[in-house]
Amino acid sequence: MTSVMLLPAKAEVARHLERYRAWERLLLAAPADHVVRGNFENTGYTLCVLMGKRCAREAADAAEHYLRDVPARI
């Protein structure tokens, strides 16, 4: 038996990755801001769900790889 993973639309992945990176920059600028931290963590969780990863950093890396991946030509 083989398992098949459905992949999200690249536009959705790009949109969520952009949000994640924006909140990451804001968190680096204001690490004590609880609102910023909460939004950063929420966007990380969303990426985890989209990319099937347990860690936000792994999910962001997977999203970047997925968006760079060029389909093979036949």
ZIKALIN-V983383 format. One record per residue. N is the residue number from 1. RES is the residue in one letter. D_LAST is the distance of its C-alpha to the last C-alpha in whole Angstrom. Layout:
N_RES_D_LAST / N_RES_D_LAST
This chain:
1_M_27 / 2_T_24 / 3_S_24 / 4_V_22 / 5_M_22 / 6_L_22 / 7_L_21 / 8_P_23 / 9_A_21 / 10_K_21 / 11_A_23 / 12_E_26 / 13_V_25 / 14_A_26 / 15_R_29 / 16_H_30 / 17_L_29 / 18_E_31 / 19_R_34 / 20_Y_34 / 21_R_34 / 22_A_37 / 23_W_39 / 24_E_39 / 25_R_40 / 26_L_43 / 27_L_44 / 28_L_44 / 29_A_46 / 30_A_48 / 31_P_48 / 32_A_51 / 33_D_50 / 34_H_50 / 35_V_48 / 36_V_45 / 37_R_45 / 38_G_45 / 39_N_42 / 40_F_40 / 41_E_40 / 42_N_39 / 43_T_36 / 44_G_35 / 45_Y_36 / 46_T_33 / 47_L_31 / 48_C_32 / 49_V_31 / 50_L_28 / 51_M_26 / 52_G_28 / 53_K_30 / 54_R_34 / 55_C_35 / 56_A_34 / 57_R_33 / 58_E_31 / 59_A_29 / 60_A_29 / 61_D_27 / 62_A_25 / 63_A_24 / 64_E_24 / 65_H_21 / 66_Y_20 / 67_L_20 / 68_R_19 / 69_D_15 / 70_V_12 / 71_P_9 / 72_A_6 / 73_R_4 / 74_I_0
